[in-house]
Amino acid sequence: GALGGLGLWLWRRQAVMVASEEDEEEKELRQRFMAPPVSGLQELRRRRRELRSRMELLIMETQAEVCRALAALDPGAAFAVDTWERKEGGGGVSCVLQDGEVFEKAGVNVSVVFGQLSEDAARQMRSRGKSLKAKDGKLPFCAMGVSSVIHPKNPHVPTMHFNYRYFEIEEADGTKQWWFGGGTDLTPTYLNEEDAVHFHKTLKEACDKHDLKLYPKYKKWCDDYFFIKHRGERRGIGGIFFDDVDSPSKEEVFQFVKSCAKAVVPCYIPIVKRHCHDSFTPEEKLWQQLRRGRYVEFNLVYDRGTKFGLLTPGSRIESILMSLPLTARWEYMHTPPESSKEAEILEVLRNPKDWV
């Protein structure tokens, strides 16, 4: 009886200690994120060795790191944190800052969605060479990612975009296709070579940790992807971009994506700090508005992520269109003077440079 009582006491004590450890872990996780993860902390803890769970933790951590770094530069403003659910499966966390002193609009979104792939979305993927075998017209999928666009007020601070995502599809025979995609790119209103070199050098260092061939490959991919065909110019001065990456192994690609995500804050925040208090003229502000018009054109006409979101049933339109600036401008037949600072950036957008 005494031994039985001792055993029960030890078991209860151990249970209390485990519960206490879990409470501490949950508290720590909540402090790390802007909101609780979409899949729930218990579910992520239960599946913590699975790559899907590790990716969800990474995108939640990236969201929090970026939001806190931006908020530190714009203390008078605050991020609205908006959690949402998708009735078809999954949900997300949208963090948006508007009308700050430094940032006109900055959004950092996380989405974790699953369900059945729509026929329109499947058609878009097949057009990229994906061989997707549906069962009774159904393709179960899981997609998750973190996406951000930051539009500063000062025309001497560039707009920045990044997105890192993971996709998984189960085909009719039960096999799973998976791939990663993403990138980080810079869109300045005016060219500053020091900023361009810093941005590209930081991304190159992240890529070089894994393979020296990655940066030049993904830098070119970025220049080619963010091309506004009807204007004959790039959206910005590039960075890195990749999609449909499924080799050499799931773990190796995940570690590469993690390095890229961790490079977001160091590649961009020093540039914001350097220029957020620069003086500017009304003419420079006007040029910023015109360049934002080009940004809108690319996102609505060509961007693959925007198209996929709009084609996915139950998507949250506000989060998809968060990338659009608060203000933009289109003037008929606007052409900057030759040899002007405005013409200088256009030359780089038409003929990309190697910055490092």
C-alpha positions in Angstrom: 0.0 0.0 0.0 2.8 2.4 0.9 4.7 1.6 -2.3 1.5 2.0 -4.3 0.8 5.4 -2.6 4.4 6.5 -3.4 4.1 5.4 -7.0 0.8 7.4 -7.3 2.4 10.4 -5.7 5.4 10.2 -8.1 3.1 9.8 -11.1 1.0 12.8 -10.1 4.2 14.8 -9.5 5.6 13.9 -12.9 2.2 14.7 -14.5 2.2 18.2 -12.8 5.8 18.8 -13.9 5.0 17.8 -17.5 1.9 20.0 -17.5 4.0 22.9 -16.0 6.6 22.4 -18.7 4.0 22.5 -21.4 2.4 25.6 -20.0 5.8 27.3 -20.0 6.4 26.1 -23.6 3.0 27.4 -24.7 3.7 30.8 -23.0 7.1 31.0 -24.7 5.6 30.1 -28.1 2.8 32.7 -27.7 5.5 35.4 -26.9 7.4 34.4 -30.0 4.4 34.9 -32.3 2.0 37.7 -33.2 -0.9 35.3 -32.6 -1.4 31.6 -31.9 -0.4 29.4 -34.8 -3.2 28.4 -37.2 -2.8 24.6 -36.5 -2.7 25.2 -32.7 0.2 24.8 -30.4 -0.8 21.3 -29.2 -1.1 20.0 -32.7 2.3 21.5 -33.7 3.9 20.1 -30.6 2.4 16.6 -31.3 3.8 16.7 -34.9 6.9 18.7 -34.2 9.2 16.4 -36.2 7.1 16.7 -39.3 8.3 19.2 -41.8 4.8 20.8 -42.2 4.9 21.7 -38.5 8.4 23.0 -38.6 7.5 25.2 -41.7 4.5 26.6 -39.9 6.7 27.5 -36.9 9.2 29.1 -39.2 6.7 31.3 -41.0 5.1 32.4 -37.7 8.5 33.3 -36.3 9.4 35.2 -39.5 6.2 37.2 -39.3 6.9 38.1 -35.7 10.6 39.0 -36.3 9.7 41.3 -39.2 6.7 43.0 -37.5 8.7 43.8 -34.4 11.7 45.1 -36.4 9.3 47.4 -38.4 7.4 48.5 -35.3 10.7 49.5 -33.6 11.3 52.0 -36.5 7.8 53.4 -36.4 6.9 53.6 -32.7 3.9 55.9 -33.2 2.1 53.2 -35.2 0.9 49.7 -34.3 0.2 46.5 -36.2 -3.4 45.4 -36.4 -3.4 41.6 -35.8 -6.2 39.9 -37.5 -6.7 36.1 -37.2 -9.1 34.5 -39.7 -10.5 31.1 -40.5 -11.2 29.5 -43.9 -14.4 27.3 -43.8 -12.8 25.0 -46.4 -9.9 24.4 -44.1 -7.1 26.3 -42.3 -6.8 30.0 -41.8 -4.2 32.7 -41.2 -2.8 35.7 -39.3 -2.7 39.1 -41.0 -0.6 41.9 -39.5 -1.1 45.3 -41.1 0.3 48.7 -40.1 -1.1 51.7 -41.9 -0.5 55.5 -41.9 2.6 55.4 -39.7 5.3 58.0 -39.7 7.8 55.8 -41.5 5.5 53.2 -43.2 2.5 54.2 -45.2 1.4 50.5 -45.3 3.3 47.4 -44.1 1.6 44.0 -44.1 3.0 40.6 -43.0 0.6 37.7 -43.6 0.7 34.0 -42.6 -1.6 31.5 -44.2 -2.0 27.8 -43.6 -4.8 26.4 -45.8 -5.8 22.9 -46.9 -8.7 21.2 -48.7 -9.4 20.4 -52.3 -7.6 22.2 -55.0 -9.9 24.1 -57.4 -9.9 23.2 -61.0 -8.7 26.7 -61.9 -5.8 26.5 -59.5 -4.9 23.0 -60.7 -5.0 24.3 -64.3 -2.6 27.1 -63.4 -0.2 24.5 -61.9 -0.4 22.2 -64.9 0.5 25.1 -67.1 3.8 25.2 -65.2 4.5 21.5 -66.0 3.0 19.9 -62.9 1.5 16.4 -63.7 -1.4 16.2 -61.2 -3.6 13.1 -61.2 -6.9 13.8 -59.6 -9.2 11.2 -58.0 -12.9 11.8 -58.9 -11.8 15.3 -59.8 -10.3 16.0 -56.4 -6.8 17.0 -55.4 -6.2 17.3 -51.6 -3.6 20.0 -50.9 -1.9 21.9 -48.1 -0.3 25.3 -48.7 1.4 27.5 -46.2 3.5 30.6 -46.3 4.5 34.0 -45.1 4.2 37.0 -47.4 5.0 40.7 -46.9 5.0 44.0 -48.7 6.3 47.1 -47.1 5.5 50.5 -48.6 7.4 53.4 -46.9 6.3 57.0 -46.9 9.7 58.4 -47.8 10.5 58.0 -51.5 14.2 57.4 -50.6 13.2 54.3 -48.7 12.6 51.3 -51.1 9.5 49.1 -51.1 10.4 45.6 -50.1 8.6 42.3 -50.7 9.3 38.8 -49.5 7.4 35.5 -49.6 8.4 31.9 -48.5 6.0 29.1 -49.0 5.5 25.3 -48.9 3.0 23.3 -51.0 1.9 19.7 -50.8 -0.6 17.8 -53.0 -1.8 14.2 -52.7 -2.5 12.5 -56.0 -5.0 9.8 -56.9 -2.6 6.9 -56.1 -1.7 8.4 -52.7 1.7 9.8 -53.6 2.5 13.3 -52.5 4.1 16.0 -54.5 5.8 18.8 -52.6 7.7 21.9 -53.4 9.0 25.2 -51.9 9.0 28.6 -53.4 9.7 32.2 -52.4 12.1 35.1 -52.6 12.9 38.6 -51.4 13.1 41.6 -53.7 13.6 45.4 -53.5 11.8 48.1 -55.4 13.4 51.6 -55.0 11.9 54.8 -56.3 15.4 56.2 -56.7 18.6 54.2 -57.2 21.1 54.1 -54.3 24.0 51.7 -55.3 25.1 51.3 -51.7 21.7 50.0 -50.7 21.5 47.8 -53.7 24.8 46.2 -52.9 23.9 45.7 -49.2 20.6 44.1 -50.1 22.0 41.7 -52.7 25.1 40.8 -50.7 23.0 39.8 -47.7 20.9 37.5 -49.8 23.9 36.1 -51.5 25.5 35.2 -48.1 22.3 33.4 -47.2 22.3 31.4 -50.4 26.1 30.7 -50.3 25.7 28.8 -47.0 24.0 26.0 -49.0 25.4 26.2 -52.6 27.4 28.8 -54.4 25.3 28.3 -57.5 22.0 29.3 -55.9 22.4 33.1 -55.7 23.3 33.7 -59.4 20.5 31.2 -60.5 17.8 32.7 -58.3 19.0 36.3 -58.9 18.4 35.8 -62.6 15.1 34.1 -62.0 14.0 37.1 -59.9 15.0 39.6 -62.7 13.0 37.5 -65.2 10.0 36.9 -63.0 9.3 40.5 -61.9 9.2 41.7 -65.5 6.3 43.9 -66.5 6.0 42.8 -70.1 3.7 45.5 -71.3 6.1 48.2 -69.9 9.4 46.5 -70.9 10.8 47.0 -67.4 11.4 45.1 -64.1 9.3 45.9 -61.1 12.5 46.7 -59.1 16.2 45.9 -58.8 15.4 42.2 -57.9 16.9 40.0 -55.3 16.2 36.3 -55.3 13.2 34.2 -56.5 12.5 30.5 -56.9 9.6 28.2 -57.2 8.7 24.5 -57.6 12.0 23.5 -55.8 11.8 19.9 -54.7 15.5 18.7 -54.6 18.0 17.7 -53.4 15.9 16.7 -50.4 13.0 18.1 -48.4 15.2 18.8 -45.4 17.9 20.5 -47.4 15.4 22.8 -49.2 13.8 23.6 -45.9 17.1 24.7 -44.4 17.8 26.9 -47.4 14.4 28.5 -47.1 15.0 29.1 -43.4 18.3 30.9 -44.2 16.6 33.1 -46.7 13.8 33.9 -44.2 16.3 34.8 -41.5 18.0 37.2 -44.0 14.9 39.4 -44.5 15.5 41.7 -41.5 19.3 42.2 -42.0 18.9 42.9 -45.7 16.2 45.6 -45.4 16.1 47.2 -41.9 19.5 49.0 -42.2 18.3 50.6 -45.5 15.2 51.9 -43.8 17.2 53.3 -40.9 19.6 55.0 -43.3 16.9 56.9 -45.3 13.7 57.2 -43.3 14.5 60.7 -42.2 15.9 61.9 -45.6 14.3 65.1 -46.9 12.4 64.9 -50.2 10.6 67.2 -52.6 7.0 67.1 -53.9 8.4 66.1 -57.3 10.2 63.1 -55.7 6.9 62.1 -53.9 5.1 62.2 -57.3 7.7 59.9 -58.9 7.1 57.5 -56.0 3.4 57.5 -56.7 4.0 56.8 -60.4 6.4 53.9 -59.6 3.8 52.4 -57.3 1.4 52.4 -60.2 3.8 50.0 -61.9 3.9 47.9 -58.7 0.1 47.6 -58.8 0.2 46.6 -62.5 2.6 43.7 -61.9 0.7 42.4 -58.9 -2.7 42.4 -60.5 -1.6 41.3 -64.0 1.3 38.8 -63.5 1.9 37.8 -59.9 1.5 34.0 -59.5 0.6 34.2 -55.8 -2.1 36.8 -56.3 -3.6 34.7 -59.1 -3.5 31.5 -57.0 -5.1 33.2 -54.1 -7.9 34.7 -56.2 -8.6 31.2 -57.8 -8.7 29.4 -54.4 -12.2 29.1 -53.0 -12.6 30.7 -49.5 -9.5 32.8 -49.9 -9.3 36.0 -47.9 -9.3 38.8 -50.5 -8.2 41.5 -48.0 -5.1 39.5 -47.2 -4.3 38.7 -50.9 -4.6 42.4 -51.9 -2.7 43.6 -48.8 0.3 44.0 -51.2 -1.3 47.0 -52.8 -0.2 50.5 -51.6 -2.6 52.9 -50.0 -1.8 55.4 -52.7 -0.6 55.2 -56.3 -0.8 57.4 -59.5 -1.1 57.0 -63.2 -0.3 59.9 -65.5 -0.9 59.8 -69.2 2.4 59.6 -71.2 4.6 60.6 -68.3 8.3 60.5 -69.3 11.2 61.7 -67.0 13.8 64.1 -68.4 17.0 62.5 -69.8 19.9 62.2 -67.4 17.6 62.7 -64.4 17.6 60.6 -61.3 14.2 59.2 -62.5 15.7 58.2 -65.8 18.6 56.6 -63.9 16.4 54.1 -62.1 14.5 53.3 -65.4 17.8 52.3 -67.0 18.4 49.8 -64.3 14.9 48.4 -64.5 15.3 47.9 -68.2 18.8 46.5 -68.0 19.4 44.6 -64.7 22.8 44.8 -63.1 24.9 42.4 -61.2 25.3 44.1 -57.8 27.8 41.7 -56.1 
